[in-house]
Amino acid sequence: MAEQKVITISKDMALADRISVVSREITQWLESLEEPFNMELDVMRLAKCEGNGAYIYHYVIDRSVR
């Protein structure tokens, strides 16, 4: 499974709904990783955010950085 995730959300969606959708997508992504996400060592970060007709969030996992 990739160590990066791109989530695209419609700009027409309400803020609370966007937050819920992104949270759900991230949770599913982390649960599907072949190498489990280690809360003590790994860091997930928002690498890029675009907003041209839709919100496009680019997340990445940096392993063992802490």
N, C-alpha and C positions, 0 to 999 in steps of 0.2 A: 504494500500500500504506500502511496506517495506521502512524503513528509510535508506536503503543502496542500492547501485547499483553497479553492476560489468559490465564493458564494455571491450569487447575483440576486438582488432583490429589487422589485419594482419601486420607483420613486412615488408611485401613487399609494403605496401601502402606508398605513398609519405607523408612527414611530414605535408604539408599544408592540404592534404586530411584527415589525421588522426585527426588533430586539428578540422576540420570542422565536422567530424563524431562524435567525442567526445562531442563537443559543442552542436550539434543537439540532441544527446542522453540525455545529462544532462538537456537541456531545456525541452524536452518532459517528462522526469522523474519528474522534479519539477512541471510542469503543471498538472501532473496526481496525485499528492499527495492528499489524502483525507483531511489532515490538511494542508492548504496552507503554503508555505515557507514564513517566515517573514524575510525580508531583514534586519530589525533592531535588531532582537533578535536571529535568527537562524544562524548557521554556517554550511556550507558544506565544507568538507575537503577530500583530497585524503588520504586515510588510508593506502593504500598499492599499490605498482606498481611491477608487475612481467614482465619478458621478456624472456620466453622460447618458441621460435617458433612463439609467438605472444605477443603483448603488452596487458597486463591485468591490468586494472585500477579498484581499489576498492574505491568507494566514500561512505561517510556516512554523515548523517545530525545530528548535535548536536543541540537540541532544547533549546531555551532560555538561551544561554550561555553568552550573552553580557549584 
